[in-house]
Amino acid sequence: MKRIAIVLGTRPEVIKMSPVVGTCRSRKGTGLDYFMSRTGQDCSCDIGWVFSGGLGLPDARYNLDVGAGAWGRRHGAQTGRMVAGMA
């Protein structure tokens, strides 16, 4: 069985990756397993609409909650928290 981790960070990224998620969903039962993780780096609090119905995506299995750079986190610190969260 092949497993795919789809890691989504910002709203534009979620929108661009939605066809990939749709393809993974359509291949369910064919030996392809996937799950989604959110980094939580998008400072937009309304990103939940994307998962709850805006694009018809399933909920993310994990939220790494790294925070937005605008909230005082530097990109290197965000990346470090993402890697640690996925370990």
C-alpha positions as CSV (number, residue, x, y, z in Angstrom):
1,M,0.0,0.0,0.0
2,K,1.2,3.5,-0.9
3,R,0.7,6.3,1.7
4,I,0.8,9.9,0.8
5,A,1.0,12.8,3.3
6,I,-0.4,16.0,1.9
7,V,0.9,18.9,3.9
8,L,-1.1,22.2,3.4
9,G,0.1,25.5,4.7
10,T,-1.7,28.6,3.3
11,R,-5.0,29.1,1.7
12,P,-3.7,29.5,-1.8
13,E,-1.8,26.2,-1.4
14,V,-4.9,24.5,-0.2
15,I,-6.9,25.7,-3.2
16,K,-4.1,24.6,-5.6
17,M,-3.8,21.2,-4.0
18,S,-7.5,20.4,-3.9
19,P,-7.4,18.5,-7.3
20,V,-4.6,16.3,-5.9
21,V,-6.7,15.6,-2.9
22,G,-9.7,14.8,-5.2
23,T,-7.6,12.4,-7.2
24,C,-6.4,10.6,-4.0
25,R,-10.0,10.4,-2.8
26,S,-11.1,8.9,-6.2
27,R,-8.5,6.2,-5.8
28,K,-9.6,5.0,-2.4
29,G,-9.7,1.2,-2.2
30,T,-6.9,0.9,-4.9
31,G,-4.0,0.5,-2.5
32,L,-3.5,4.2,-2.1
33,D,-3.9,5.7,1.4
34,Y,-3.5,9.4,2.0
35,F,-4.0,11.9,4.8
36,M,-3.8,15.7,5.1
37,S,-1.9,17.8,7.6
38,R,-2.3,21.6,8.1
39,T,0.7,23.6,9.1
40,G,-1.5,26.2,10.7
41,Q,0.8,29.0,9.3
42,D,-2.0,30.8,7.5
43,C,-3.0,33.7,9.7
44,S,-6.5,33.8,8.1
45,C,-8.9,32.5,10.7
46,D,-11.5,31.7,8.1
47,I,-9.4,29.0,6.4
48,G,-11.8,26.4,8.0
49,W,-14.4,27.1,5.3
50,V,-12.1,25.3,2.8
51,F,-12.2,22.1,4.8
52,S,-15.8,22.4,5.9
53,G,-17.3,22.6,2.5
54,G,-15.8,25.4,0.3
55,L,-13.8,22.9,-1.7
56,G,-15.3,19.7,-0.4
57,L,-12.0,18.6,1.2
58,P,-12.0,16.2,4.2
59,D,-10.8,17.5,7.6
60,A,-7.0,17.5,8.0
61,R,-5.9,14.6,10.3
62,Y,-3.2,16.8,11.9
63,N,-2.8,20.5,12.6
64,L,0.8,21.4,13.3
65,D,-0.2,24.8,14.6
66,V,3.1,26.5,13.7
67,G,1.5,30.0,13.7
68,A,1.8,32.8,11.1
69,G,5.0,34.7,10.4
70,A,3.0,37.9,11.0
71,W,2.5,36.9,14.6
72,G,6.3,37.1,15.3
73,R,7.5,33.7,14.1
74,R,10.3,33.7,11.6
75,H,10.2,31.4,8.6
76,G,13.1,29.2,9.9
77,A,11.2,28.7,13.2
78,Q,8.0,27.8,11.4
79,T,9.9,25.3,9.3
80,G,11.5,23.8,12.4
81,R,8.1,23.5,14.1
82,M,6.7,21.8,10.9
83,V,9.4,19.2,10.8
84,A,9.2,18.5,14.5
85,G,5.4,18.2,14.2
86,M,5.7,15.7,11.4
87,A,8.2,13.5,13.2
